[in-house]
Amino acid sequence: MREMMEEKQKDEKIISVSNYIKILNQGLREFTGKIIGEVSEVKFGPSGHVYFSLKDEGDKSVISCIIWRYKYQLYGIELREGLKIIASGHPEIYAPTGRISFLAEVIEHAGEGELKKEYERLKKKLSEEGLFAEEKKRKIPAYIQRIGMITSLNGAVIADFSNNLGKFGFKVKMIDSRVEGQTAAAEILSSIRTFKKQNIEALVIMRGGGSLESMLAFNNELLVREVANFPVPVIVAIGHHKDVPLMALVADIAVSTPSIATTMLTESWKQASLLLERHERNIISKYSDFIFEKYKKIENGLKISLGNFKNALLNVRIGLGSSLDKSLAGFSSLLLRTSQQLTQAEKIIGLNDPERQLMLGYSITRCNNKIVRSIKNVKIGEGIDVQVSDGKINSQIINITK
């Protein structure tokens, strides 16, 4: 037996402490879990990582914990003495000290009461910084076209938004993002930063209503600050809630439904559409009045001409007894004046009639279906079509003179 043990010890591989700790940590990664406890001994490292302890209430059991800076900023919870939280992660041995710690991947408040306290604390802090000030709110630019949208494809809000957006030529870019759960804050943050680099004129962030716990991402300090510093106006559309999400408070426009959000985006386009319709009606009305005025003028001229003609006939009849030559001369003069007046009236009526111009002896010459306005438009040997009042004459050019 002793010989077997000695033989086994000879076969075992000897490794360094660092490698052994690496092997242990690989195995410890499998022991993921959630720990609930009170926060104590909070310390911030030079790199921004946070070191703290979790302990059971009224018990001496304590475990050291670490959360990396990025994770800490992402979840937006200010770790402080006595705060009760739930930490999700796995144990890990810190090689320089050999001390085992719990590496927290996710931290969240334990219970609605703690959430409410944190909400009020952060709300007060950001309000004192002036992030919610009305003078910082920006208006949606008129006649925008390029819109960024962050929401979940699985939600009903996207259909409500699309159905009410109207046909104004909007170019909507959408990023599908979780709006609640452990990864929601990270996904929304990534989406906001993506749109920050794109050429959009307004950003819309939407989700339905929910509990204070489900709104964690929308009460996240890092996300609230990203919205406050976004380069273009931001609309936040979140369902009715007793405690208004901090993201809605910092947004340029906060509404409770996607349909109201579309109203904000389409208002200038709708006003422009109404204005165009009003101008169209005014133009038609004024043109109709102009035509009617010209018609009445021509009609009155004809009535005067006819009245003069009747009077002339009467004068001729009365003057027949005095002299036939004089009557004929007067009648001819009257007919001439009447003819001139009728001709003038006819010119006014048919001023722009191309066929009338043709009947007056004018013609339209075309070469290759194009109107000839100069000898430069034709060449010797080419065929031309001459349009007169009662048809077309097909000719061929044999000579060109200036």
C-alpha positions as CSV (number, residue, x, y, z in Angstrom):
1,M,0.0,0.0,0.0
2,R,2.8,2.4,1.0
3,E,4.6,1.6,-2.3
4,M,1.4,2.4,-4.3
5,M,1.1,5.8,-2.6
6,E,4.7,6.6,-3.2
7,E,4.3,5.7,-6.9
8,K,1.2,7.9,-7.2
9,Q,3.0,10.9,-5.6
10,K,5.8,10.4,-8.2
11,D,3.2,10.6,-11.1
12,E,1.4,13.8,-9.8
13,K,2.4,17.0,-11.6
14,I,3.9,19.7,-9.6
15,I,2.5,23.2,-10.5
16,S,3.1,26.8,-9.4
17,V,0.8,28.7,-7.0
18,S,-0.4,31.0,-9.7
19,N,-1.3,28.1,-12.0
20,Y,-3.0,26.4,-9.2
21,I,-5.1,29.5,-8.4
22,K,-6.0,29.7,-12.1
23,I,-7.3,26.1,-12.1
24,L,-9.3,26.9,-8.9
25,N,-10.8,30.0,-10.5
26,Q,-11.8,28.1,-13.5
27,G,-13.7,25.7,-11.3
28,L,-15.1,28.4,-9.1
29,R,-16.7,30.1,-12.2
30,E,-19.2,27.2,-12.2
31,F,-20.4,28.2,-8.7
32,T,-22.6,31.1,-9.9
33,G,-25.2,32.4,-7.6
34,K,-27.3,35.2,-6.1
35,I,-26.5,36.6,-2.7
36,I,-28.7,38.9,-0.7
37,G,-27.2,41.0,2.1
38,E,-26.4,44.4,3.6
39,V,-23.6,46.4,2.1
40,S,-20.6,47.4,4.4
41,E,-17.0,48.5,4.1
42,V,-17.4,50.2,0.7
43,K,-14.1,51.2,-0.9
44,F,-13.3,52.7,-4.3
45,G,-10.1,51.7,-6.0
46,P,-7.9,54.1,-8.0
47,S,-9.2,52.4,-11.2
48,G,-12.8,52.9,-10.2
49,H,-13.5,49.3,-9.2
50,V,-15.6,49.0,-6.0
51,Y,-14.7,46.7,-3.1
52,F,-17.3,46.0,-0.5
53,S,-18.7,43.4,1.8
54,L,-22.1,41.7,2.1
55,K,-23.3,40.5,5.4
56,D,-26.4,38.8,6.8
57,E,-28.6,41.0,8.9
58,G,-28.0,40.3,12.6
59,D,-25.4,37.6,11.8
60,K,-21.6,37.6,11.6
61,S,-21.4,35.9,8.2
62,V,-19.6,38.2,5.8
63,I,-18.2,37.8,2.2
64,S,-15.9,40.2,0.4
65,C,-17.2,41.4,-3.0
66,I,-15.8,43.2,-6.0
67,I,-17.7,44.9,-8.9
68,W,-15.7,46.3,-11.8
69,R,-16.1,50.0,-12.6
70,Y,-18.1,49.6,-15.9
71,K,-20.6,47.3,-14.2
72,Y,-21.0,49.6,-11.2
73,Q,-21.6,52.6,-13.5
74,L,-24.0,50.6,-15.6
75,Y,-26.3,49.5,-12.9
76,G,-26.4,53.0,-11.4
77,I,-26.8,51.9,-7.7
78,E,-24.8,53.8,-5.2
79,L,-23.3,51.3,-2.8
80,R,-23.4,52.6,0.8
81,E,-23.4,51.2,4.3
82,G,-26.6,49.4,5.2
83,L,-28.0,49.2,1.7
84,K,-29.7,45.9,1.1
85,I,-28.9,44.4,-2.4
86,I,-28.9,41.2,-4.4
87,A,-25.5,40.5,-6.1
88,S,-25.2,37.9,-8.9
89,G,-21.9,36.5,-9.8
90,H,-19.3,33.9,-8.9
91,P,-16.4,33.4,-6.4
92,E,-12.8,34.1,-7.4
93,I,-9.5,33.9,-5.6
94,Y,-7.4,37.1,-5.8
95,A,-3.9,35.8,-6.6
96,P,-1.7,38.5,-4.9
97,T,-3.4,37.9,-1.5
98,G,-4.9,34.4,-1.9
99,R,-8.2,35.9,-0.6
100,I,-11.4,34.6,-2.0
101,S,-14.0,37.2,-3.1
102,F,-17.4,37.3,-4.7
103,L,-17.1,38.9,-8.2
104,A,-20.4,40.6,-8.8
105,E,-21.6,40.7,-12.4
106,V,-25.0,42.2,-11.5
107,I,-26.2,44.3,-8.5
108,E,-29.9,45.2,-7.8
109,H,-31.9,46.5,-5.0
110,A,-33.6,44.0,-2.7
111,G,-37.3,45.0,-2.4
112,E,-39.5,47.8,-3.6
113,G,-38.7,49.9,-0.6
114,E,-35.0,50.1,-1.4
115,L,-35.8,50.8,-5.0
116,K,-38.0,53.7,-4.0
117,K,-35.4,55.2,-1.7
118,E,-32.7,54.9,-4.4
119,Y,-35.1,56.5,-7.0
120,E,-35.8,59.5,-4.7
121,R,-32.1,59.9,-3.8
122,L,-31.0,59.9,-7.5
123,K,-33.9,62.1,-8.5
124,K,-32.9,64.7,-5.8
125,K,-29.3,64.5,-6.9
126,L,-29.9,65.0,-10.6
127,S,-32.5,67.7,-9.9
128,E,-30.0,69.7,-7.9
129,E,-27.5,69.4,-10.8
130,G,-30.1,71.0,-13.0
131,L,-30.6,68.1,-15.4
132,F,-34.4,68.4,-15.3
133,A,-34.5,72.2,-15.8
134,E,-37.1,73.4,-18.2
135,E,-34.7,75.8,-19.9
136,K,-32.6,72.9,-21.0
137,K,-35.5,71.3,-22.9
138,R,-35.2,71.5,-26.7
139,K,-38.0,71.6,-29.3
140,I,-38.4,69.1,-32.1
141,P,-37.1,70.8,-35.3
142,A,-39.7,71.5,-37.9
143,Y,-39.9,69.2,-40.9
144,I,-37.6,66.6,-39.6
145,Q,-37.1,63.3,-41.6
146,R,-34.4,61.3,-39.9
147,I,-35.5,59.6,-36.7
148,G,-33.7,57.1,-34.4
149,M,-35.8,54.7,-32.4
150,I,-34.9,52.5,-29.4
151,T,-37.4,49.9,-28.2
152,S,-38.1,46.2,-28.1
153,L,-39.4,44.5,-31.2
154,N,-41.5,42.3,-29.0
155,G,-43.5,45.2,-27.5
156,A,-46.8,46.5,-28.8
157,V,-45.5,50.1,-28.8
158,I,-43.8,49.8,-32.1
159,A,-47.0,49.0,-34.0
160,D,-48.7,52.0,-32.3
161,F,-45.9,54.3,-33.3
162,S,-45.7,53.1,-36.9
163,N,-49.5,53.2,-37.4
164,N,-49.7,56.9,-36.3
165,L,-46.5,58.2,-37.9
166,G,-48.3,59.1,-41.2
167,K,-46.9,59.4,-44.8
168,F,-44.5,62.3,-44.5
169,G,-41.4,60.6,-45.9
170,F,-39.8,59.8,-42.5
171,K,-36.6,57.7,-42.5
172,V,-36.8,55.7,-39.3
173,K,-33.7,53.8,-38.0
174,M,-34.6,51.3,-35.2
175,I,-32.4,49.4,-32.8
176,D,-34.0,46.5,-31.1
177,S,-33.2,46.6,-27.4
178,R,-34.4,45.0,-24.2
179,V,-36.3,47.5,-22.1
180,E,-36.2,45.5,-18.8
181,G,-34.1,42.8,-17.2
182,Q,-30.5,42.5,-16.3
183,T,-29.2,43.3,-19.8
184,A,-31.6,46.2,-20.6
185,A,-29.4,49.0,-19.3
186,A,-26.3,47.8,-21.3
187,E,-28.4,47.3,-24.5
188,I,-30.0,50.7,-24.2
189,L,-26.7,52.4,-23.5
190,S,-25.1,50.7,-26.5
191,S,-28.1,51.8,-28.7
192,I,-27.9,55.4,-27.5
193,R,-24.1,55.6,-28.2
194,T,-24.7,54.0,-31.6
195,F,-27.2,56.7,-32.6
196,K,-24.9,59.4,-31.2
197,K,-22.6,58.7,-34.2
198,Q,-25.4,58.7,-36.8
199,N,-27.0,61.5,-38.7
200,I,-30.5,61.7,-37.0
201,E,-32.6,64.7,-36.1
202,A,-34.5,63.3,-33.2
203,L,-34.3,60.2,-30.9
204,V,-37.3,58.3,-29.6
205,I,-37.0,55.8,-26.7
206,M,-40.2,53.8,-26.0
207,R,-41.6,51.1,-23.8
208,G,-44.9,50.3,-22.0
209,G,-45.7,51.0,-18.4
210,G,-44.5,48.8,-15.5
211,S,-43.4,48.6,-11.9
212,L,-40.6,50.5,-10.4
213,E,-38.5,47.4,-10.5
214,S,-39.1,46.8,-14.2
215,M,-38.1,50.5,-14.9
216,L,-34.6,50.0,-13.5
217,A,-32.9,50.8,-16.8
218,F,-35.0,54.0,-17.2
219,N,-33.9,55.1,-13.7
220,N,-30.2,54.4,-14.4
221,E,-27.9,57.3,-13.7
222,L,-25.6,56.6,-16.5
223,L,-28.4,56.3,-19.0
224,V,-30.1,59.5,-17.7
225,R,-26.9,61.4,-18.2
226,E,-26.4,60.0,-21.7
227,V,-29.9,61.2,-22.6
228,A,-29.2,64.6,-21.1
229,N,-26.0,65.0,-23.2
230,F,-27.5,63.6,-26.4
231,P,-26.8,65.9,-29.4
232,V,-30.3,66.1,-30.7
233,P,-33.8,66.3,-29.0
234,V,-34.9,63.1,-27.3
235,I,-38.5,62.0,-26.9
236,V,-39.2,59.4,-24.2
237,A,-42.5,57.6,-24.5
238,I,-43.2,55.4,-21.4
239,G,-46.6,54.2,-20.2
240,H,-48.3,55.8,-17.2
241,H,-46.5,55.3,-13.9
242,K,-46.9,56.7,-10.5
243,D,-43.2,57.5,-10.2
244,V,-42.1,59.2,-13.5
245,P,-38.9,57.5,-14.7
246,L,-35.8,59.7,-14.5
247,M,-35.1,59.3,-18.2
248,A,-38.5,60.8,-18.9
249,L,-37.7,63.8,-16.6
250,V,-34.5,64.5,-18.3
251,A,-35.8,64.0,-21.9
252,D,-36.7,67.1,-24.0
253,I,-40.2,65.7,-24.4
254,A,-41.8,63.1,-22.2
255,V,-45.1,61.5,-23.3
256,S,-47.1,58.5,-22.1
257,T,-47.9,56.8,-25.5
258,P,-46.2,56.3,-28.8
259,S,-49.1,57.9,-30.7
260,I,-48.5,61.2,-28.8
261,A,-44.8,60.9,-29.7
262,T,-45.7,60.7,-33.4
263,T,-47.9,63.8,-32.9
264,M,-44.8,65.7,-31.8
265,L,-42.8,64.5,-34.8
266,T,-45.6,65.2,-37.4
267,E,-47.0,68.5,-36.2
268,S,-45.0,70.7,-38.5
269,W,-45.7,68.5,-41.5
270,K,-49.4,68.5,-40.8
271,Q,-49.4,72.3,-40.4
272,A,-47.5,72.6,-43.7
273,S,-50.0,70.3,-45.4
274,L,-52.9,72.5,-44.2
275,L,-51.2,75.6,-45.3
276,L,-50.6,74.2,-48.8
277,E,-54.3,73.2,-49.1
278,R,-55.3,76.8,-48.0
279,H,-53.0,78.3,-50.6
280,E,-54.3,76.0,-53.3
281,R,-57.9,77.1,-52.5
282,N,-56.9,80.8,-52.6
283,I,-55.1,80.4,-55.9
284,I,-58.1,78.6,-57.5
285,S,-60.5,81.2,-56.1
286,K,-58.5,84.2,-57.3
287,Y,-58.0,82.7,-60.8
288,S,-61.7,82.0,-61.0
289,D,-62.5,85.6,-60.1
290,F,-60.0,86.8,-62.7
291,I,-61.6,84.7,-65.4
292,F,-65.1,85.8,-64.4
293,E,-64.0,89.5,-64.5
294,K,-62.6,89.1,-68.0
295,Y,-65.7,87.3,-69.2
296,K,-68.0,90.0,-67.8
297,K,-65.9,92.7,-69.5
298,I,-66.1,90.9,-72.9
299,E,-69.8,90.3,-72.3
300,N,-70.5,94.0,-71.5
301,G,-68.4,95.0,-74.6
302,L,-70.6,92.8,-76.8
303,K,-73.8,94.2,-75.3
304,I,-72.6,97.8,-75.9
305,S,-71.7,96.8,-79.5
306,L,-75.1,95.3,-80.1
307,G,-76.8,98.3,-78.5
308,N,-74.8,100.6,-80.8
309,F,-75.7,98.5,-83.7
310,K,-79.4,98.7,-82.9
311,N,-79.2,102.5,-82.5
312,A,-77.3,102.8,-85.8
313,L,-80.0,100.8,-87.6
314,L,-82.7,103.0,-86.1
315,N,-80.8,106.1,-87.2
316,V,-80.4,104.7,-90.7
317,R,-84.1,104.0,-91.0
318,I,-84.9,107.5,-89.8
319,G,-82.4,109.0,-92.3
320,L,-83.5,107.0,-95.4
321,G,-85.8,109.8,-96.4
322,S,-83.2,112.4,-96.5
323,S,-80.6,110.8,-98.7
324,L,-80.0,107.2,-99.9
325,D,-76.3,107.8,-100.5
326,K,-75.9,109.4,-97.1
327,S,-77.8,106.5,-95.5
328,L,-75.6,103.9,-97.3
329,A,-72.5,105.7,-96.3
330,G,-73.6,106.0,-92.7
331,F,-74.7,102.3,-92.7
332,S,-71.3,101.2,-94.1
333,S,-69.5,103.3,-91.5
334,L,-71.6,101.8,-88.7
335,L,-71.0,98.2,-90.0
336,L,-67.2,98.9,-90.1
337,R,-67.2,100.2,-86.5
338,T,-69.3,97.3,-85.4
339,S,-67.1,94.8,-87.3
340,Q,-64.0,96.3,-85.6
341,Q,-65.6,96.0,-82.2
342,L,-66.6,92.4,-82.8
343,T,-63.2,91.6,-84.1
344,Q,-61.6,93.2,-81.1
345,A,-63.9,91.1,-78.8
346,E,-63.0,88.0,-80.8
347,K,-59.3,88.7,-80.4
348,I,-59.7,89.0,-76.6
349,I,-61.5,85.7,-76.5
350,G,-59.2,83.8,-78.7
351,L,-56.0,85.6,-77.8
352,N,-54.1,82.4,-76.9
353,D,-55.7,80.0,-79.4
354,P,-53.0,78.4,-81.6
355,E,-55.5,77.2,-84.2
356,R,-56.7,80.8,-84.7
357,Q,-53.1,81.8,-85.4
358,L,-52.9,79.1,-88.0
359,M,-56.2,80.4,-89.6
360,L,-54.7,83.8,-89.8
361,G,-52.1,82.4,-92.2
362,Y,-49.3,81.5,-89.7
363,S,-47.8,78.0,-89.8
364,I,-45.7,75.9,-87.5
365,T,-42.7,74.2,-89.1
366,R,-41.2,71.1,-87.4
367,C,-38.1,69.1,-88.2
368,N,-37.6,65.7,-86.5
369,N,-40.7,66.5,-84.4
370,K,-39.0,69.7,-83.1
371,I,-40.3,73.2,-83.8
372,V,-38.0,75.1,-86.2
373,R,-37.2,78.6,-84.8
374,S,-34.0,79.3,-86.8
375,I,-32.3,78.2,-90.0
376,K,-29.7,76.8,-87.6
377,N,-32.2,74.1,-86.6
378,V,-32.4,72.5,-90.2
379,K,-30.0,71.2,-92.9
380,I,-30.4,70.9,-96.7
381,G,-31.9,67.6,-97.6
382,E,-33.9,67.2,-94.3
383,G,-37.6,66.7,-94.4
384,I,-39.9,69.3,-92.7
385,D,-43.6,69.3,-91.7
386,V,-45.5,72.5,-92.1
387,Q,-48.7,72.6,-90.0
388,V,-51.4,75.0,-91.4
389,S,-54.9,75.4,-90.2
390,D,-56.4,72.5,-92.1
391,G,-53.6,70.0,-92.2
392,K,-49.8,69.4,-92.7
393,I,-47.5,69.9,-95.6
394,N,-44.5,67.6,-95.9
395,S,-41.5,69.3,-97.7
396,Q,-37.8,68.8,-98.2
397,I,-35.2,71.5,-97.8
398,I,-33.4,72.2,-101.0
399,N,-32.0,75.7,-100.2
400,I,-31.4,77.8,-97.1
401,T,-31.1,81.6,-97.4
402,K,-30.8,84.4,-94.8
